[in-house]
Amino acid sequence: MNDPTTRPHATFKQSPEDFVVEELDAYPASGEGEHVYVRIRKRALTTDAALDRLARALGLDPRACGAAGMKDREAIATQRLSLHGTTEAAVQALAGRFDDLEILEVARHANKLRPGHLRGNRFTIRLRDLDDAAVGAIEATLGGLARTGFPNAFGPQRFGRDGDNADRALAFVRGEAPPPRDARLRRLLFSALQARWFNRVLDARVREGTFATPLAGDLLQKHPGGALFVCEDVETDRARAAAFEVSPTGPIFGAKMAQPTGEVWTRERAALAADGVGDADLERHRALGEGTRRTLRVPMEELALERAPGGLIVRMVLPKGAYATTALGLAAELVQARPGGGGEGERGDEAPAT
């Protein structure tokens, strides 16, 4: 979506301290209920590993525990987890036991935390190895994206460590290979395939300059996270989009996905057909994802840029489902200083799409 030769190179994730993410709650804990919500701060640890460690320490079934989002391993991340079958006192007693996991806050609530149960994420990211000209270019690009929004692409984290999750899903969706026996893995792989189809549609809209511009027949969504409606009055809806009241959406394909109309729908179906997949395939795999819509662009809020020796510190708030690395990647060619461990914390919040 952007020519890397025109962007400065920036080193990031030289250490976990270079990528700090804080989950923003969708709702407060009520103080009552059968689940214990624990806010943790973890360092160089995946969310799954943190959940498993707490569950084992407390003698709990990890399947009864939950998280609103998966946070990256090579980061310092603050997030809430839900634990079932324990007490607040038992959780508090774990404080100080782990070097890479802090217990910050404990409270009861009625329901298990599930993927997407958050408002967004606050990021503090340090970019290194930049000269003054590169810093200026990144500042200008991010400032523009803060005004207009940026393409809401799924980042490479979505597609697995080896980048082949979508292909693995396509093989069983088309009946060319048996699906994995593990239900969670099946859903994870299928979500990567849904992400590939979405990115394919988004890439085409970016190339033609319409990812933020309503077209006749588009399914538009009101911000933030409001109702969907079909674009019929193009002039009016484009004015609303310019004011960031609404944005076009793209497909997260599934058997029950809401559909745009006209040429927009024809082009979206072509992105699906390019992989030899049709309605019958989606219906057969309905349990893995019934389908939804995702905005083609995303707002960047509370952007703050601080120059640091040899680099730049970027602070921003993104809504759930958005990848910080997608925004940064439009401003700089990111060179990761160490393996990322396959985490997904750049978006920090998103379950496999449904």
N, C-alpha and C positions, 0 to 999 in steps of 0.2 A: 504493500500500500504506500510505500515510500522508498525512494531510491537511496540505499545506504551510502552511496558514494557522495551524496550531497549533505550528509549529516556528520557532525563531529563524533569521534569515538569517545566513549566514556566507560570507565571501569566501575562496576557496581558489585555489591555483595563481596567485597574483600574480606569482610567479617560480618557476623550476624548483626552487629551494631549498625551496619550500613543500611539495613532494611528493617524498619520498625513499623509495625502495624497494630492498631488498636481497634477492636471490634466495637461498633456502636449499637447498643441494644435497641431492639424493636419495641420492647416493653420492659417494665421493671418487674423484679420478682415480688410476688404478693406477700411473702412471709408465711404462707400457709400452703399445705399440699404434701403429696407423697414423694416429690422429687426434691433433691438438694441441688441448687444452682451454685456452682463454684467458679469464681473468676480467677483465672490463672495468668501468670506471665511465664512464658517458656522461651528457652534459648536453645537454638540448634536442635530442635526436637519437633517431630511431626505431631499434628493433632491426634492422630490415631494412637501414636506411641504414648502421648500424655494421658489419653483416656484409658488405655490399657494399663498403664502404670498405676493410676489411681484406683481403677477397678480391682486390680490384683491386691493392692495394699489393703483394700477394704473388704476383700472377699466378695465382690459383686460380679454379676453377669455383665460383661461389656456390652452385650446386645441391648440391655435395658438402659444403657447410658446414651447420652446424645450430645451433639454439638451443632451450633448454627452454621458454622463454616469451617472449612479446612484451611489451616494456615500453614505457610511455607516452613520447611525445616530450617533453612539457612536464613533465619530472621530472629528478631525478638518480637514476640507476638503476645498480645493480651486479648483474651477471649473468655467467654463463658462456656462451661460444660454442665450437663445435667447428670446427676447420679441417682440411681434408684435403689432403695433398700438399705439406706444408711442414715446417719444422723449428722446434724450440723457439727456437733462436738467431735464426732469421729473424723470428719473431714478436717476440721481445724487442727486436730492433733497431728496431722501430717505436715503442718507448716514447719519448714526448716529441714525436712528429711532429705529433699532432693536438691542437688546443686543447680540443675537446669530447669526447675519447675517451682515457681512460687505460688503459694495460696494467698490471694489478695482479699477475697470477700466470699462469704457464704450466706445463703438465704434460701428459704423454702419456696417452692412454687407448685402449682397444680399439674402442669403438663411437662412432658419430656421435651427438651430442646430438639428441634428438627432442622434439617438443612434449610436455610433461607430465613430463619427466625432472627433476623437482624435488620437494622436500617442501612448500614453501610460500614465503611472502614476509613479510619484516619491513618494516613501514611506519613512517615518521615524517612526520606531516602537520601543517602549521600552518593553523589556521583563524583568519581575521582579522575585524576590524570587529565585535566582540562586546562587549556590556556585561556586567557581573557577573551579572545575572539570566540572560542567555542562556548564559553559560558554565556556570552552575549547572545549568540545564536540560539542556544537552548532557552534562555529567558524569553526571547522574542516569540519562539514557536509555542512554548507553553502558555504564554500570555494570550496568544491568539486562540489556542484551543480552549482556554478558560472562558473566552467570550462566545465561542461558536459550538462547543462540544467537540468530541472526537469519536471516530469510528469505534463502535462497540464490539470489536472483534474478540473472539476467543483466542487466548494466547497459547503458546506451544505447550504450557503445562497441562492443558486440557487433553492433549493427545498422547500422554504417557512418556516415560523416560526415553523410549526408543522412537517415539513419534508414530507408532504403528497401531494405536488402539482403534482408530476409525477403520482401518483395513481389516483388522481382526473381527470387528463387528460386522462389516459388510459381508464377510465370508459366511457367517451364520445367518444373517438376514436374507441373503440370496440362496440359502440352502446348500452352500458349497462346502460347509464344514459344520461339525456339531458345535453348539454353544457351550461355553464353560458351565460346569456344574454349579459353581458358586453364584448365587443369585445377585449378590452385590457386584461381582465382577462383570456379570452380563449387563447389568444396568450401567455400570461405569463405561464399558466399551460402547454400548449403544449411545450413550450421551456424547461420546467423542465423535461418533458418526453424525449425530444431529448437529454438533458444533461445526463439522466440516461443511455440511450443507448450508448452514447459516453463513459461515464465512464466505462461501462461494457466492451467495447472493449479495452479501455486503461488498465484497471485492468489486463486483460488477457495478454496483451503485457508486462506489468511491471513484472508479475509473471514469464514470460519466458525470460525476459531480452532483449526484442526487441523493446521497445518503442522508442528508439533512433537509432535503426539499421534497415536500409531498407531491406525489403524482396521482392523477385520477385513478381511483380504484385501490389506492394504498389503504391498509389498515393502520390508522394513526392511534397513538396512545397519548392521553393527557399526562402531563407531568404534575407531581411525581407519582408514578405508578397508578395512574387513573384508568378510566374505562377506555375500551377500544371502540373506534367508529370508522366507517368507510369514508375516505376522502371523495366528496362529490362537488364541493365548491372549492376548486383548486386555488383561486386567488385569495379567498378568505383564509384557507388553511395554511397557505404559504406565509401569510402575514403572521399567523399565530405561531408557526414554526420559527420564524425570524425572532419572535419574542420569547422563544423557548417555552411556549405553553404546551406544544405538542411536538411529537417526532414520528417519522415513519417507523414501522416495525418490519422485522424479517421473520422467516419461519424457523421454528424449532419443530420440525416435522413429527407428526404423530397422527394416529387415527382420528382424533377429535380436535385437531388444531383448527382454530378460526382462520378463515381464508379471505384474502383480498379478492378483488374482482378484476375483470378485463385483462389487459396486457401485463399488469403487475403479477397476477396469478399465473398467467402463461409462462412468464419468465421464471418464477419461483419453481414451478413444476419441472421446468427444464433442468434446473440445478439438481433435482432429485433423480430425474430420468437419466442424467449423465452417469449415474452409478448403477443403472439398470434396476432401479427400485420403483415399485408402484404402490398403489393403495392397498392391494392385497397383502403385500409384505408388511406395511405399517399396521394393518389390522391384526395380522398374525402375531406381531410383537407388541401389541397394545399394552401388555403388562409392564413393558420396559420403559414406556413413555407415551402418554396419550397426546402430547403435543401442546405447544403454547406459542406465544409471540415474544419477541425480544426487540427492544428499540435498536435501530440502526446507529444511533449516536447516544452519547452519554454525557451528562454535565460534569464538569470538574469544579468543585467548590472549595472555598477557603484556600486558594492557591497562595503560597508564600514562598519566596525564593531568597535564600541567604547565601551569599558568596563566602566560601571557605578556602583556606590555602590549598591551591591546586585542584579546586573543584567547586561543587555547588550542592547545597542542601535544599531539597524540594519537599515541601509540606503540602498536602492536599487531602480533601475528603471526597471519596467516590461512593456512589450508591452500590448496593449489593449487586453482584453479578459483573462488575466492571473490573478490568485488570489495570493495575498501575503501570505495569510494564508495557502495555499497549500504548498508553499515553506517552510514557517516556521514550518508547521506541520511535515515535513519530518525530521526536526532537533530537534524538541521539542514537547512534549505533551502540547498543549496550554490549559490553564485553564482560561476561561474568568471571570473576576472579577465582571462583572455586565452584565445584559441583553443587547444584542446587538440591539434590536429593529427591527430585521428582515431586516436590510439594506444589501446592496450588495457592499459596498465600497471596500472590499478586492480586487475585480477585478476592481471596480471603473468605468467601461467604457462600459459594455456590455449590449446591448439590448437582448431581447429574440432572440435566434438564428434563422436564416432563412434558 
